[in-house]
Amino acid sequence: MSAVYMTPGDNFATSYHHTTTITEPPPSYADSVRRAKRARHRASISSSGTFPDPENDEDNLVSERSPLLQNVAGVHGSRQQQHQARVQSAPSRRLRKYFRPLRRKAYWLPVLHLILLNFLFALVAWLYLFLGVLIGTTLLLTLPLGTLIWWLTLIGSRFFADAEIRMQSYFHGIQPPPQRRAVFHQPPVEIDPESGIPIQRTFLQNSYDMFLDWEGSYIPIFHFLVVKAPITLVLTIFALVVIPPAVILIIPAPYVLRLFRRIGKWQALIAVEGLSQWP
């Protein structure tokens, strides 16, 4: 395909033009520039006599990036080692965590209290209070003797209540009440207006207050006779049946210690809440 291009003549004054017929269009600017660059590149290669090696270029590229790759590989390797160490140490950690109660005093104290001390204390308190209530009520016809028996019974109920709160707080870690009732002696609450010295309460005044103190004197009797007795009996039998075989076999011992620690805390909460009734 031919094309006709009009070129002006050398003399612009003339009114005619020269016509040139070109069969192919001239190359574009981009093609011509690209060809010139290729020619210069070939000339530089031919003059130097060396040709680029793609393998060497790749080696150079790898060598330039090798520090970064080493850092990445090092981080990945350390993470993998840490993960393997965690995986390997996970069973040992679980075993140490499972057998931890065998080395803790906080797990053995509830067992000692439930299997031995709790039953003996509850038995003594139940016999003392039961006989005191029975004999004191029977001898009320003879007022002085019946009153003396009831006085001893109420002193015993207050003493057992205070001892129970102390034992439950020590063996089971229960928070004791902010203040406990006195067994018998009440602190003076009145001050002599003349001397400014507190007036000491007499024996009869303390005894009278003890007989009228329903929460501190009679609630413990109900607690030890009705509430604590069956709970202690059932827990003691259960502890004697379960704890010795578990300790001998060793493997179920941590689970049993955890179980009886929770049971002990439950019965301790019942005792402290029942004996800490304040008006």
KEKE-3310 file (N, C-alpha, C; in steps of 0.2 Angstrom, whole numbers, plus 5000, padded with zeros to 4 digits):
npx = (5004:5003:5008:5005:5014:5015:5027:5034:5042:5059:5060:5050:5042:5038:5024:5021:5022:5032:5029:5030:5031:5029:5031:5031:5026:5036:5046:5040:5042:5045:5049:5060:5069:5070:5076:5088:5093:5095:5105:5116:5117:5121:5132:5141:5141:5147:5160:5165:5165:5159:5145:5129:5126:5112:5111:5121:5116:5105:5111:5118:5107:5101:5112:5112:5100:5101:5105:5092:5084:5090:5088:5074:5073:5079:5071:5059:5064:5067:5054:5048:5056:5052:5039:5039:5046:5036:5026:5032:5034:5021:5014:5021:5019:5006:5005:5012:5004:4992:4996:4999:4991:4996:5008:5004:5000:4987:4978:4979:4975:4961:4957:4962:4955:4942:4942:4946:4947:4935:4924:4926:4926:4912:4906:4909:4903:4890:4886:4888:4879:4867:4865:4865:4854:4844:4845:4845:4832:4824:4827:4821:4811:4816:4822:4835:4845:4842:4843:4857:4862:4858:4865:4878:4876:4873:4885:4894:4888:4891:4905:4908:4903:4912:4924:4921:4920:4933:4941:4935:4939:4953:4956:4950:4951:4941:4934:4933:4920:4919:4919:4918:4907:4908:4912:4908:4911:4907:4912:4914:4901:4896:4901:4907:4900:4906:4919:4924:4928:4926:4912:4913:4905:4895:4895:4882:4876:4882:4878:4864:4863:4868:4858:4848:4852:4848:4853:4867:4867:4857:4855:4868:4866:4855:4861:4872:4866:4856:4859:4874:4877:4871:4877:4891:4892:4889:4899:4910:4910:4910:4922:4931:4929:4933:4945:4957:4960:4962:4974:4983:4983:4988:4987:4973:4973:4976:4964:4954:4958:4956:4942:4938:4942:4934:4921:4924:4925:4912:4904:4910:4907:4893:4893:4900:4891:4879:4883:4886:4876:4871:4862)
npy = (4994:5011:5028:5045:5059:5076:5088:5103:5115:5121:5134:5145:5155:5151:5144:5131:5114:5100:5083:5068:5051:5038:5021:5014:5018:5030:5024:5024:5035:5029:5016:5019:5024:5014:5004:5011:5010:4996:4994:5001:4994:4981:4984:4988:4976:4967:4974:4972:4959:4950:4941:4942:4931:4922:4913:4917:4930:4926:4920:4931:4939:4930:4930:4943:4944:4935:4938:4943:4932:4923:4928:4927:4914:4910:4916:4909:4896:4897:4899:4887:4878:4883:4880:4866:4863:4867:4858:4846:4849:4850:4838:4835:4847:4846:4835:4839:4849:4842:4833:4843:4846:4836:4841:4852:4861:4866:4858:4846:4850:4852:4838:4832:4838:4834:4820:4816:4826:4834:4825:4820:4832:4836:4825:4826:4839:4836:4826:4833:4844:4838:4830:4840:4849:4839:4835:4847:4852:4843:4844:4856:4858:4857:4871:4878:4868:4864:4877:4878:4868:4872:4883:4879:4872:4882:4889:4880:4878:4891:4891:4880:4885:4896:4889:4881:4890:4895:4884:4880:4891:4891:4878:4877:4889:4899:4915:4923:4930:4948:4951:4941:4933:4935:4922:4921:4933:4949:4964:4980:4992:5004:5019:5027:5042:5050:5046:5043:5030:5014:5004:4989:4973:4962:4945:4940:4949:4946:4933:4934:4941:4931:4921:4928:4930:4925:4922:4920:4910:4900:4897:4890:4878:4872:4871:4862:4850:4847:4852:4851:4838:4827:4831:4830:4816:4809:4815:4810:4796:4795:4801:4792:4780:4784:4792:4785:4773:4781:4788:4778:4772:4783:4789:4793:4802:4816:4821:4817:4825:4838:4837:4835:4846:4856:4851:4852:4866:4870:4864:4871:4885:4883:4881:4893:4903:4899:4900:4913:4923:4939:4951)
npz = (5000:4996:5000:4999:5002:5004:5002:5005:4994:4992:4990:4997:4991:4980:4972:4970:4975:4980:4977:4985:4983:4994:4998:5010:5027:5037:5051:5068:5082:5094:5090:5083:5093:5102:5093:5092:5105:5107:5097:5102:5114:5109:5103:5114:5121:5111:5111:5124:5125:5133:5140:5148:5161:5165:5176:5185:5188:5195:5206:5211:5215:5224:5234:5238:5244:5254:5268:5273:5271:5279:5292:5292:5291:5303:5313:5310:5313:5327:5332:5329:5336:5349:5349:5348:5360:5369:5366:5369:5383:5388:5393:5404:5412:5414:5422:5433:5437:5440:5451:5460:5473:5482:5487:5494:5508:5511:5505:5513:5526:5526:5524:5536:5546:5542:5543:5555:5567:5566:5568:5581:5588:5585:5591:5605:5608:5604:5614:5626:5625:5623:5634:5643:5640:5642:5655:5662:5659:5664:5678:5681:5689:5702:5706:5708:5706:5692:5686:5687:5680:5667:5666:5665:5653:5644:5644:5639:5626:5621:5621:5613:5601:5598:5598:5586:5576:5576:5572:5560:5552:5552:5547:5535:5528:5529:5530:5546:5556:5559:5573:5588:5599:5616:5628:5641:5650:5648:5640:5648:5646:5652:5659:5674:5679:5688:5692:5679:5676:5668:5672:5679:5675:5684:5690:5691:5682:5670:5669:5668:5656:5648:5648:5642:5629:5614:5601:5604:5613:5612:5599:5595:5602:5594:5582:5584:5588:5579:5566:5563:5567:5559:5546:5549:5553:5540:5532:5538:5537:5523:5520:5527:5519:5506:5506:5512:5503:5491:5494:5496:5483:5476:5463:5461:5471:5471:5465:5474:5485:5481:5479:5493:5498:5493:5498:5512:5513:5510:5521:5531:5528:5531:5545:5550:5546:5552:5566:5568:5570:5572:5582)
capx = (5000:5007:5005:5007:5016:5016:5033:5035:5048:5064:5058:5043:5039:5034:5017:5020:5025:5035:5026:5035:5027:5032:5027:5030:5027:5042:5045:5038:5048:5046:5052:5067:5073:5071:5081:5095:5096:5097:5111:5121:5118:5124:5139:5144:5142:5153:5166:5167:5166:5156:5138:5126:5124:5106:5112:5125:5112:5101:5116:5119:5101:5101:5117:5110:5094:5103:5104:5085:5082:5093:5084:5067:5073:5081:5065:5054:5066:5066:5047:5047:5059:5048:5033:5041:5047:5029:5022:5035:5033:5014:5012:5024:5016:4999:5006:5014:4998:4987:4999:5001:4988:5000:5013:5001:4997:4980:4974:4979:4972:4954:4956:4964:4949:4936:4942:4948:4945:4928:4920:4927:4923:4905:4903:4909:4898:4883:4884:4888:4873:4861:4864:4864:4847:4839:4845:4843:4825:4821:4828:4819:4807:4821:4825:4842:4849:4840:4847:4864:4863:4857:4870:4883:4874:4874:4892:4896:4886:4895:4912:4909:4902:4918:4929:4920:4922:4940:4943:4933:4943:4960:4957:4947:4952:4935:4934:4929:4916:4923:4920:4915:4904:4912:4910:4904:4913:4905:4915:4910:4898:4894:4906:4905:4901:4910:4927:4926:4931:4921:4909:4914:4899:4896:4894:4875:4874:4884:4874:4858:4864:4869:4852:4843:4856:4845:4857:4873:4867:4853:4856:4873:4863:4851:4866:4876:4861:4851:4863:4881:4878:4870:4882:4897:4892:4889:4905:4916:4909:4912:4930:4935:4929:4936:4952:4963:4962:4965:4981:4987:4984:4992:4985:4967:4973:4975:4957:4951:4960:4952:4935:4936:4943:4927:4916:4926:4923:4905:4902:4913:4902:4887:4895:4901:4885:4874:4885:4888:4870:4871:4856)
capy = (5000:5017:5034:5051:5065:5083:5092:5110:5116:5125:5141:5146:5160:5147:5142:5124:5109:5094:5077:5062:5045:5033:5015:5012:5024:5030:5021:5029:5038:5024:5011:5021:5025:5007:5001:5014:5008:4990:4994:5003:4988:4976:4987:4987:4969:4965:4977:4969:4951:4946:4940:4941:4924:4922:4909:4922:4935:4923:4919:4938:4941:4927:4932:4950:4943:4930:4940:4943:4925:4920:4931:4924:4907:4910:4917:4903:4890:4898:4898:4880:4875:4884:4876:4859:4863:4868:4852:4841:4850:4851:4833:4836:4852:4844:4830:4843:4853:4837:4831:4848:4845:4832:4845:4858:4860:4869:4852:4841:4852:4850:4831:4830:4840:4830:4813:4815:4831:4836:4820:4820:4838:4836:4820:4829:4844:4834:4823:4838:4849:4834:4829:4847:4851:4834:4835:4854:4853:4838:4847:4863:4858:4860:4877:4880:4863:4865:4883:4877:4863:4876:4888:4875:4870:4888:4891:4875:4880:4897:4889:4876:4889:4900:4884:4879:4896:4896:4878:4880:4897:4888:4872:4878:4896:4903:4922:4923:4936:4953:4950:4935:4934:4932:4916:4923:4939:4954:4970:4985:4997:5010:5023:5030:5049:5054:5045:5041:5023:5009:5000:4982:4970:4957:4938:4939:4953:4942:4927:4936:4942:4925:4918:4931:4930:4920:4920:4917:4904:4894:4895:4885:4871:4869:4870:4856:4845:4846:4853:4848:4831:4823:4832:4827:4809:4807:4816:4806:4790:4796:4802:4785:4775:4786:4795:4780:4770:4786:4790:4772:4771:4789:4792:4797:4806:4823:4823:4817:4830:4844:4836:4836:4853:4859:4849:4855:4873:4870:4863:4877:4890:4882:4882:4900:4907:4897:4902:4920:4927:4944:4954)
capz = (5000:4995:5003:4996:5006:5001:5005:5002:4990:4995:4989:4999:4987:4974:4973:4969:4980:4977:4979:4986:4984:4999:4998:5017:5031:5041:5058:5073:5086:5099:5087:5081:5099:5104:5089:5093:5111:5106:5093:5107:5119:5106:5102:5121:5122:5107:5112:5130:5124:5139:5139:5154:5163:5169:5182:5189:5190:5200:5211:5214:5218:5230:5238:5240:5249:5259:5275:5275:5271:5285:5297:5292:5293:5310:5317:5310:5317:5334:5334:5328:5342:5355:5349:5350:5367:5373:5365:5373:5390:5390:5397:5411:5416:5416:5427:5439:5440:5443:5457:5465:5479:5486:5490:5497:5515:5510:5503:5518:5532:5527:5525:5543:5550:5541:5544:5562:5572:5565:5571:5588:5591:5585:5596:5612:5608:5604:5620:5631:5625:5623:5641:5647:5639:5645:5663:5664:5658:5669:5685:5682:5695:5707:5702:5709:5702:5685:5683:5687:5674:5661:5666:5662:5646:5640:5644:5634:5619:5618:5620:5607:5595:5597:5595:5580:5571:5575:5569:5553:5549:5552:5543:5528:5526:5529:5533:5552:5557:5562:5580:5590:5605:5622:5631:5647:5652:5643:5641:5651:5642:5655:5662:5680:5678:5693:5691:5672:5675:5666:5677:5678:5676:5689:5688:5690:5676:5664:5668:5666:5649:5644:5648:5637:5623:5610:5596:5606:5618:5610:5592:5594:5604:5589:5577:5585:5589:5573:5559:5562:5569:5553:5541:5551:5552:5533:5529:5541:5534:5516:5520:5529:5513:5500:5507:5513:5497:5486:5496:5495:5476:5474:5456:5462:5477:5470:5463:5480:5489:5478:5481:5500:5500:5492:5503:5519:5513:5510:5528:5535:5527:5535:5552:5552:5545:5557:5572:5568:5570:5577:5582)
cpx = (5004:5004:5008:5008:5018:5022:5033:5042:5053:5063:5051:5039:5035:5028:5016:5023:5027:5031:5031:5030:5032:5028:5026:5030:5033:5041:5043:5043:5050:5051:5059:5071:5074:5076:5088:5098:5098:5104:5117:5122:5122:5131:5143:5146:5148:5159:5169:5169:5163:5148:5135:5124:5118:5107:5116:5121:5107:5105:5117:5113:5100:5105:5115:5104:5095:5102:5097:5082:5084:5089:5077:5068:5075:5075:5060:5057:5066:5059:5045:5049:5055:5042:5034:5042:5041:5026:5025:5034:5026:5012:5015:5021:5009:5000:5008:5008:4993:4990:5001:4998:4992:5006:5010:4998:4989:4976:4974:4975:4964:4952:4957:4958:4943:4936:4944:4945:4938:4923:4920:4925:4915:4902:4903:4904:4891:4881:4883:4881:4867:4860:4862:4857:4842:4839:4843:4835:4821:4821:4825:4814:4810:4825:4832:4847:4848:4844:4854:4866:4863:4862:4876:4882:4875:4881:4896:4894:4890:4902:4913:4908:4909:4924:4928:4921:4929:4943:4941:4937:4950:4960:4955:4947:4946:4936:4930:4925:4921:4924:4916:4912:4908:4908:4905:4905:4911:4909:4911:4907:4896:4901:4903:4906:4905:4918:4929:4929:4925:4919:4910:4907:4900:4894:4887:4873:4876:4880:4867:4858:4864:4863:4847:4846:4853:4850:4864:4873:4863:4853:4862:4870:4859:4856:4870:4872:4858:4855:4869:4881:4877:4876:4889:4897:4892:4896:4911:4916:4912:4920:4933:4934:4933:4944:4958:4965:4965:4972:4985:4988:4988:4989:4978:4967:4973:4967:4953:4952:4956:4945:4934:4938:4937:4922:4918:4924:4916:4902:4905:4909:4896:4888:4896:4895:4880:4876:4887:4882:4871:4865:4856)
cpy = (5006:5023:5040:5056:5071:5086:5098:5111:5120:5132:5142:5151:5157:5145:5135:5120:5103:5088:5072:5056:5040:5027:5013:5018:5024:5027:5026:5031:5033:5019:5013:5022:5018:5003:5004:5011:5001:4989:4996:4997:4983:4978:4986:4980:4966:4968:4974:4962:4947:4946:4939:4934:4925:4919:4914:4927:4932:4922:4926:4940:4937:4929:4939:4949:4938:4932:4940:4936:4922:4922:4928:4917:4906:4911:4911:4897:4891:4897:4891:4876:4877:4880:4869:4858:4863:4861:4847:4842:4850:4845:4833:4842:4850:4839:4834:4847:4848:4835:4837:4848:4841:4835:4851:4857:4862:4863:4847:4843:4850:4842:4829:4832:4836:4823:4811:4820:4833:4831:4820:4826:4838:4831:4823:4834:4842:4830:4828:4842:4844:4832:4835:4849:4846:4835:4842:4855:4849:4841:4854:4864:4860:4866:4878:4875:4863:4871:4882:4873:4867:4881:4885:4873:4876:4890:4886:4876:4886:4895:4885:4880:4893:4895:4882:4884:4896:4890:4878:4886:4894:4883:4873:4885:4900:4910:4922:4930:4941:4953:4944:4937:4932:4926:4917:4931:4944:4960:4975:4990:5004:5013:5027:5038:5053:5053:5044:5034:5018:5005:4993:4978:4964:4950:4937:4943:4949:4936:4928:4937:4936:4921:4921:4932:4924:4917:4917:4911:4898:4892:4889:4878:4868:4867:4863:4850:4843:4847:4850:4841:4826:4824:4829:4819:4806:4809:4812:4799:4790:4797:4795:4780:4778:4788:4790:4776:4775:4787:4784:4771:4777:4792:4796:4802:4813:4825:4822:4822:4837:4843:4837:4843:4857:4857:4852:4863:4874:4869:4869:4883:4890:4884:4889:4904:4905:4900:4910:4925:4932:4948:4961)
cpz = (5000:4998:5000:5001:5003:5005:5002:4999:4994:4995:4991:4995:4982:4976:4972:4974:4976:4980:4979:4987:4988:4999:5005:5022:5035:5048:5063:5078:5091:5096:5085:5087:5102:5100:5091:5100:5110:5102:5098:5112:5116:5105:5108:5122:5118:5108:5119:5129:5129:5138:5146:5155:5167:5176:5187:5192:5196:5206:5215:5218:5224:5236:5241:5245:5254:5266:5278:5276:5277:5291:5298:5294:5300:5315:5317:5313:5324:5336:5334:5334:5348:5355:5350:5357:5371:5372:5369:5381:5393:5394:5404:5415:5418:5422:5434:5442:5443:5450:5462:5472:5484:5490:5494:5503:5515:5509:5509:5524:5532:5527:5533:5547:5549:5543:5551:5567:5572:5569:5579:5592:5591:5590:5603:5613:5608:5611:5626:5631:5625:5630:5645:5646:5642:5652:5665:5664:5663:5676:5686:5688:5702:5705:5703:5705:5695:5682:5683:5681:5667:5660:5663:5655:5642:5639:5639:5627:5616:5617:5614:5601:5593:5595:5588:5574:5570:5571:5561:5549:5548:5547:5535:5525:5525:5533:5540:5552:5560:5569:5582:5597:5611:5625:5637:5649:5647:5645:5644:5646:5645:5659:5668:5678:5682:5692:5684:5671:5673:5671:5675:5679:5681:5686:5687:5684:5670:5663:5666:5658:5645:5643:5643:5630:5618:5605:5598:5610:5616:5603:5591:5597:5598:5583:5578:5586:5583:5566:5558:5563:5562:5547:5543:5551:5545:5530:5532:5538:5527:5516:5522:5523:5507:5501:5507:5506:5491:5488:5495:5487:5472:5468:5458:5468:5476:5468:5470:5485:5487:5480:5488:5502:5499:5497:5510:5519:5513:5517:5533:5534:5531:5542:5554:5551:5550:5564:5573:5567:5575:5577:5579)
residu = (MET:SER:ALA:VAL:TYR:MET:THR:PRO:GLY:ASP:ASN:PHE:ALA:THR:SER:TYR:HIS:HIS:THR:THR:THR:ILE:THR:GLU:PRO:PRO:PRO:SER:TYR:ALA:ASP:SER:VAL:ARG:ARG:ALA:LYS:ARG:ALA:ARG:HIS:ARG:ALA:SER:ILE:SER:SER:SER:GLY:THR:PHE:PRO:ASP:PRO:GLU:ASN:ASP:GLU:ASP:ASN:LEU:VAL:SER:GLU:ARG:SER:PRO:LEU:LEU:GLN:ASN:VAL:ALA:GLY:VAL:HIS:GLY:SER:ARG:GLN:GLN:GLN:HIS:GLN:ALA:ARG:VAL:GLN:SER:ALA:PRO:SER:ARG:ARG:LEU:ARG:LYS:TYR:PHE:ARG:PRO:LEU:ARG:ARG:LYS:ALA:TYR:TRP:LEU:PRO:VAL:LEU:HIS:LEU:ILE:LEU:LEU:ASN:PHE:LEU:PHE:ALA:LEU:VAL:ALA:TRP:LEU:TYR:LEU:PHE:LEU:GLY:VAL:LEU:ILE:GLY:THR:THR:LEU:LEU:LEU:THR:LEU:PRO:LEU:GLY:THR:LEU:ILE:TRP:TRP:LEU:THR:LEU:ILE:GLY:SER:ARG:PHE:PHE:ALA:ASP:ALA:GLU:ILE:ARG:MET:GLN:SER:TYR:PHE:HIS:GLY:ILE:GLN:PRO:PRO:PRO:GLN:ARG:ARG:ALA:VAL:PHE:HIS:GLN:PRO:PRO:VAL:GLU:ILE:ASP:PRO:GLU:SER:GLY:ILE:PRO:ILE:GLN:ARG:THR:PHE:LEU:GLN:ASN:SER:TYR:ASP:MET:PHE:LEU:ASP:TRP:GLU:GLY:SER:TYR:ILE:PRO:ILE:PHE:HIS:PHE:LEU:VAL:VAL:LYS:ALA:PRO:ILE:THR:LEU:VAL:LEU:THR:ILE:PHE:ALA:LEU:VAL:VAL:ILE:PRO:PRO:ALA:VAL:ILE:LEU:ILE:ILE:PRO:ALA:PRO:TYR:VAL:LEU:ARG:LEU:PHE:ARG:ARG:ILE:GLY:LYS:TRP:GLN:ALA:LEU:ILE:ALA:VAL:GLU:GLY:LEU:SER:GLN:TRP:PRO)
# end
